[in-house]
Amino acid sequence: MKDQLQALIQQAIDALRQDGTLPADTTADVQVTRTRDKAHGDFATNVALQLAKPARRSPRDVAEAIIARLPESGLIARTEIAGPGFVNLFLSERARLGVITTVCEQGGRYGRSELGRGRRVQVEFVSANPTGPLHVGHGRGAAYGAAVADLLEAVGFDVHREYYVNDAGRQMDILATSVWLRYLELAGVELPFPANAYRGDYVYDIAATLHREHGDNYKREAHEVLGDLPPDEPDGGDKEAYIDAMIARAQELLGDNHYRFVFELGLNVILDDIRADLADFGVTYDTWYSERSLTEKGSVNLALERLREAGHLYEQDGALWFRSTDFGDEKDRVVQRDNGQTTYFASDIAYHMDKLERGYERVVDVWGADHHGYVPRVKAALKALGEDASRLDVLLVQFAILYRGGERVQMSTRSGSFVTLRELRNEVGKDAARFFYVMRRCEQHLDFDLDLARSQSADNPVYYIQYAHARVCSVLRQMEAKGYRHDPANGEANLARLTEDHEQALLATLARYPEVVEAAALAEEPHQVANYLRELANDFHTYYNAHQFLVDDAAIRDARLSLILAVRQVVANGLELLGVSAPQEM
């Protein structure tokens, strides 16, 4: 509707340019917005205020000229000029009622558009280290990233979904060493477990697989493992230095082949679990991109060489540094340590260089809020490489805090005492989890009330919305039981009978849906759709409680059934964008 009204106003402006009322080179950004007060019409535009200066006329005079040159249209019933020169537009009855026909004709396509047609966007999200199961914090990034990708796709963008697999680096070595030490316990070797190792039950499970399938092939005695190691934290030492020494010891005692086998076993078991967990959560990817592949194909060295050639690297204390302060970062960053190993940041530079070289117009990274410090350094690297850093959009997702019985649920990933995404899904269901995760802006903290998410009441927003869909389905079942049938043609012919205030409110809300989808997609804010669905459900439930649908008068009955069928369709469309089902019975 907004697009059609904007087109009519643009035609009026074009006509004013042609007759000399406006200079031939006049341009205007025609914006039509919904009014807050229906007394001021359905829509309004401030374009006359924009054009007053080039026209050398008052805004009200320009507004009158625009109104006079508006093409004939069945959309607009009347217009008025308000304030200094706003043009208020009142829709015709046909335009207001036409939304029902549009929804019924377009079905699942209603709300979708071609706004982003021909533009490629990559959305990379979750990308959790494969060092353990996904926890509830990862779940919010998964729900948010998936919804952003689906919204962008709904408005026509060519969207590529990617998971960046951090399958290299120190954390993976800590995992491999943790698995091997648990394996040694199962092989009868008694030794203290490092303070900084991974302690979750999943580590035992992987170790048990190793022991079951390979017996004592990877067994080493305690004195071999512990000899000459520095003290761990419980003994007054440094836990970081101790785990690094233990990793080196594991690599030394196992040798390259055996150590690599343990490393790959841990990686593959956890990565397979992450894939399955996300798939059950309704989240799938086009690509699982390996961090190790960046090194193997020379991308990291290429990125560093480009930075070196451009004069943005320097050596200090045996390490190689990127002069990121030249590009707005708070301090320079190490890209290669004094031992010759490249840093995680170096891989990040190569990865983002690779993303842009793959031809995406824009890349969207969904990161945890604790990674906020990485944003300026990655953008600095892109600038140094000669890329347009504005093509990278980083969305920071705050952690989700679980509450059960009013008490906060404590979590710690390294200790293993955390709530997994799978456990959350089993407790509250996929639908509630997906919806609750996107109810707030990503940068806002989320208090996730487990008791509310499980409840079957109007206080539970996802239940309240799904119940609207199920209620319409129930009306249709009652219709069949009463021997009625819905005649869509009769319903369309009698839409003018929908004169009740509740019906007019529903019509207006239904008409807003495409605008909400577009705004949510462009702002990357799924919560806009969630809020809209709550409003639509509230309008419907209020209507349901105030009126009967299965009345004897076939004209009113069919018109009302057409209206609530449109409501059902839009509820289903919106829930689909959020990864939530639309049940027929509840």
N, C-alpha and C positions, 0 to 999 in steps of 0.2 A: 504493500500500500504506500509506504513512504517513497519507494522508488518511482511509483507511478505519479505521485503528487509532485515530486521533484522534477520529473520529466515535463509535466504540464507547466510548471513555473519556468523551467528553462526555455520552453517553447515561447512563453510570453516574453521573456527577456530577449530572445533572438528576434522576435517581431519588433520589439522596441529599438533594437539596434538597426534593423532594416529601415524603419521609418524615420530614423534620425533622433528619436527621443533620447537614446543613449548613444555615446560615441561608438563607432564601429569596432574599436579595439577593446571595448569593455569586457572584462571577465568577472564572473561571480562564482563563489563557492556556495551553491544552493544547498542549504541544510533545512530539513523539515523535521521537527521534533513533536512528540506527543505533548499535549498540554496537561498540566496537573489538575486544572479546574475545568470541568466540562462546560461551564458557562462561557469559557473562552474558546470553545470549539474543540474539535478532536485533535487537530494539528496546528502548528504555527511555524512561521518562518520569519527570520530577521533580514532577509536578503535586501529589502528596500533600504535598510540602514547602510548596508555595504555599498549600494549603488548611488546613494545620494550625492557623494562628493564628485565622482566622475560625471554624473548627470547634471551637476550644478543646480539641483532642485532639492526641496525639502524631502525627508524620508516619507512623509505622508503623501506628498504628491507622487513620488515614485511608486508607492504602494498602490495608489489609485490607478496609475498607469498599468501596473502589472495585472491588477484585477481586471481591468478593462480588456486586456489582451489575452487573458486565459482562454485556451481553446475550449470548445464545447466538450463536456465530459459528464458522464453519468455518475462520476465519483463524488463531485462536490455539490452539495445542496445550496450553500450560500457562503459568503465570505464577509469579513468585517476587518476594519483597521483599528488597531488598539495602540494606546500609548503613543510613543514617538514615531511609530511607523511599522509595527508588527502586523503581519497579515495572518489573521486567524481563519482556519478552514474548517467548515462543518461538513461532515460526510453525509452523503445521501443515504436513505434507507437501503437502497439496493447495494451500495458499497458495504454498509455495515453487515447486512445479511449474507453477502456474497462469500464471506469467509467460510461458512458451512459448506457451500458447494465446492470451494477451493480445497478445503481439507479432505472432503470425501473423494474428490477426483484425484488428488495427488497422493493420498494415503501416506505411506512411509516416506515419501519424498517431500512432504510439506515441511517447510522450515529450512530445507537445503537450498543452496544457491551455487552459482558459478563465479562468485566474487574472486576467488583465488586461482581461477583456471589458468593452466600453463605455468604456474609458479611452484617450484620444488622446495619442499621444506623437510628437514630431518629433525626428528624429535628423539633425543637420547635420554633415557630415564631409568631409574633404579640403579643399574650398574654397580651393585653391591659387590664388595670383595667376596670371591667364592671361598670364604674361610669358615662358613657356617650357614645354618638355615636363615632364611629371611625372617626378620622380626617385624614388630608392628610399625616401627619407624620406616622401614623400607616399604611397608604396605601403603603408607600415605603417598610416597613418591610414585608408587606403581599406579594407584588409583588416579592421582592427579595427572601424571604424564600420559596415561592412556586416554583420559578424558580430553586433555588438550589436543592430542593427536586426532581423536575422533571428531572434535569440534572443527579443527582446521580442515579435515577431510570433508566435513559436512558442508563447508562453504567453498568447496571446489579446489583446495590446494592438493597437490600431489605429495602425499605424506609418506615418509620412510621412517619406520620405527626401528630403533637400534639399541642394543644392550652392549655396553663396553665392558668386556671381561678382563678384569685386572688379574691376569694369570701370570704375572711376573712380579718380582720384587720381594721385599722382606716379609710382608705379611704371609705370603704363600709359603715362604721358607719356615716361618714359625708354625704354620699349620702342618707342613710335612714333618717337622721335628716333633711336634706334639703327637701326631699319629704314631710315629716310630717309638716314642717313649711309652705310650700306652701299649703298644705291641710288646715292648720289652717286659712290661708288667705281666701281660698275659703269658709271656714265655717264661715267667718265673724269676725275672731279674728285679731285685728290689733297689729302687733309687728314688730320691726326692723329685717331685714334679716341679718344674720351674714356675716361679710366681707369675711370669709373663707369658706362659704358654696358654693355648686354648683348652678349656676345661669341660666343655659341653659333652653331654652323653653321645652326641653324634661322632665325636672323636673316638670314643670307645668302639662305636659300631664299625667305623672304618678300620680301626686297628684289629678288630675281631675278624673282619674279612681277610685282612692281610695274614693273620696268624692261621686262620682256618685253611686258606688256600696255599700257604707257603711254609707252614710249620716253623722250624727254627732257622730257616735260611737267612733271616735278617737279624738273628740274635747276636748280641755282643754282651760281654760280661760288664758288671757294674764298674769294676776298676778301670776298664778301658774307656768307658763313657765318661766317668767323673774325674779321671786323673788330670791334675794341674788346671782345673777350671777355676775361674775367679769366684768369689763368694756371691751367692744369690741374695736377694733383698732380705729374706728372713734371717740371714747370717750377717747382716750389716753391709751387704754389698749393693751393687747397682743391678737392678733386674734387667735393664736393657743390655748392659754389657754381658750379663750372664747368658741371656737367651741367644745373643749373637755368637758367643763362644760355643754354646751348645749346638747351634746350627752348623758352625764350622766343624765341630767334632762329628756330628752325624754325617756330614759330607765326606769327611776323611775316612771314617770307619766303614761306611757303606760303599764308597766308591761312586763314580759317576752313574753307572747303570742302575745300581740298586737304589741309590738316592733318588734318581729321576723317576724310578718306578713308584716309590712311595709318594713322591710329589704329585705325579700324574693321577695316582689312585685317589688321593684326597681331593684334588681338583675336580676330577670327573664325577666322583660320587656326589659332591656338593653341587656342582653345576647342573647335573641331571636333576637333583632335588629342586633346585631353584627354578629350572625350566618347568617342571611338573607343577610346582607350587603356584607359579604365575599363571600357567595355563588354567588351573582350577580356579584362579581368581579372575579369569576372563581377560588376561593380558598376554598378548602374543607379539612377536617381533618379526621384522623382515630380515634382520641380520644380528648375529651374535659376533661382535668384532673383538678379536683377540689382541690384547696389548702386546703379547710376545711377537705377533706378526709384524708389528712396527719395527722391531729390532731386526727380525729375520729378513725382511725385505729392504732394510737399509733406510727406512723413513726417518728414524731418530738421527742417524748420522747426517742425512741430507738436510734436515731442519737445522741442526747445529752448524753445518757448513754454510748454509745460507746466512745465518746470523753472524757467523764469523766474517764472511765476505763483506757483509754490510757494516762491519765494524762495531757490532753490538756485544761482542764477547771479550772477556779479558781473563787473565790468569792471576790467581792470588792464593798463596799458601798451598800451592800444588793443585788447587781445584780450578775448574772453569766456571766463570760467572757470566750471567746475562745481565747487562746493564739496563734493567727494567725501570729504574728510577727516571730514565730519560723519557719514559712513556707514561708517567703518572703513577707508577707503583711506589709503595712506601719505602722499599729497600730493594737492592739487587738480589738476584736469586742464583743459587748454585744449579748448574745443569749437568756437571760431571764432577764427581768426588775425586779426592786426591788418590784414591785407589783405582781410578780409571772407570768406575761404574757410573753410568748415567743415572740421573735421578728420575723420580716419578714425574716431576715437572717437565723434564725433557721429553718424556713419552707423551705427556699432555700437549706439549707444543706440536709434536709430530702428528698426533691424532687430530688436532683441530686444523692443522694445515691440510691434512688428508681429507677431512670433511669438506672443506671449502673447495679443494681441487676436484672433488667428485661432482661439483656443479650445482650444489644446493644454493638457492638464492638466500636462504636463511637457515641457520642451525639453532635449535632450541635445546639447551641442556637443562635438565631438571636435577638439581643437586640438593643435598641436605644443607640446612642453614649453617651447619658448622664448617662448611666449605666456602663461606662468604669471602674469606681472604684470598681464595684462588682466582676470583673473578678479575680483579685488576691486573694480576700478573699474566693470566692467559690472554686478556685483551691487549696487554702491553706487547706480548710476544707476536700476536697477529699483526699489530701495527708495525713492529720491527721487521716482519717478513714482507711488508708492503701490502698487506691485506686490509680490507675494510672491516674494522672490528665491530661495527654496528650490525654486521651480518650475524654475529653471535648474540643470542639472547639467553641469559642465564636466569632461571627461575629458582629461587631458594625456598625450599619447603621446610617449614618448622617441624619439630618433632611432635609426635602424637603422645599425649600422656593418658594412660588408661586409669579409669576409676571403677572400682567394684565395691558396692555397698558404701559409697561415699569415701572410700579409702584409696589412696594412690597405689597403683601396682608398681613395685620396684623392679628395675631392670638393669642388667649388666651383661654386655655381650661377651667379654673375655672370660668372665667367671662361669658363663653358661646359664646364669639365672635370669633368663629373659623370656618374654612371651613371643612365640613365633607367630608369623602371619597365619600359618596353618591352624594353630590353636585358636587364634582370634576368629578365623572363618568358621571353625567348628562350633565356637561358642555363640556367635551372633548371626552367622550366615553370610554368604558372599554379598547379598544385596545390601544389607545394613552396613557392612564394612565399606563397600564401595561408595555408598551414599554419604555416610558420616565423614569419610575422609575428604570429601570435596565440598562440604557445607560451608567452609570458611576459605578466605583468601589463603594462598599457599604460605604467605609470609606471616600469617597469624598463628599463634599457638592454638593447638586443638586439644581440648579436654574431651576425651572419648569415654562417654558414660556407657559401660557395658550393660548395666541394668536397663537403661532407657532403650538401647539398641535392640534388646531382646523383647521389650514389651510390645504388646498388641493393643496400642491405645493411640488416641489422637495426638498425644505428646510425642510419639515417635514419628518423626517426619517421613521416613521412608515407608512406614506402615500406612500412614495417613494418605500418602500419594498413591501407593499401590492399591489401597482400598477404594479409591475413586475409580480406578480402572476395573477392579473386581465388581464394584457396585453396578456399573453400566452393564457388565456381562450378566449380572444377576437380574437386572431389569429385562434383558432380552430373554432370559430363561422364563421369567414370569410371563412375558408376553406370549411365548409359545404355549405355556400352560393354560393361559386364558383363551387360547384359540385365535389370538390376533396375529397379524403379520405386518411387518413394516413395509410401507410402500414409499421408497425414496423419491419417486417422481411426485407423489402427492405431498410428501414432506417439503420438497423444494418449492412446489407451487404455493405452499401456505406458510412460508417462513415469515411473512409479514404478520402472522398471528402471534409471533414471539414478542410480545409487548411488555411483559413483566420486567420489573427492575432487575431481578436476578438473571433473567435471560439476556438483557442488554449488557449486564456486567460480564457475563460469560462470553458474549460475542466480542466485546472489546479485548478481553484477556486472550482469547484464541487468536485474534488478529495480531497481537503483539509478538507471538512466538517467533516468527522469522527474524524480527529485529533483535530479539534476545539472543538467538543462536549466533547471529552475525556479530553482535557486540561481545558476546562471551568468547567467540573464537578469536577475534582481533585483539582482545585484551588478555587472552589466555587465562580466563577466569571461569572455570566450570561452575563455581558457586552461583553465578548469575542464573544458570539453567536450574540449579537446585532450588533457588529462591522462587523462580518463576513457577516451577511445578507445585510448590507449596501454595502459592497464591491461586493457581488454577484449581488445585484440589479443594482449597477452602471455598472458592466460588461455587464449585460443583456441589460439595456437601451441603452448603447453605441452600442451594437451589433444590437439592434432593429432599431436604427436610421440610421445605416450604410448599412443595407442589407435587401433584400426582402426574405421572407420565402416561400411564395406561388408562386414559379416560375414554369415554364412549365416543366423543367427537373425533372422528378419524382425522380431520384436518389438523386439529391441535395435537393429537396423539402423534401423528407422523412427523409433524414439524419438531416437536420436542424430542422425539427419538432421533431425528437427524442431528439435532443439536448435541445430545449427549453422546452420540456415536462420534461426532467430531471431537468432543472432549476426550473420549477414550483413545482416539487415534493420536492426539497431541500428547497425552500423558505417556503413551507407549513410545512415541518418537523421542520425547525428552529423556525418559528413563534409559532408552537404548544408548543415547549419547553418553550417559554416565555409567554405563556398564551394569545397569540394574534391570531385572526382569519385570514384566508386567503380567502378574498372575490373573487368571480368570476367576479363581475362587480363593477366598481367604477365610 
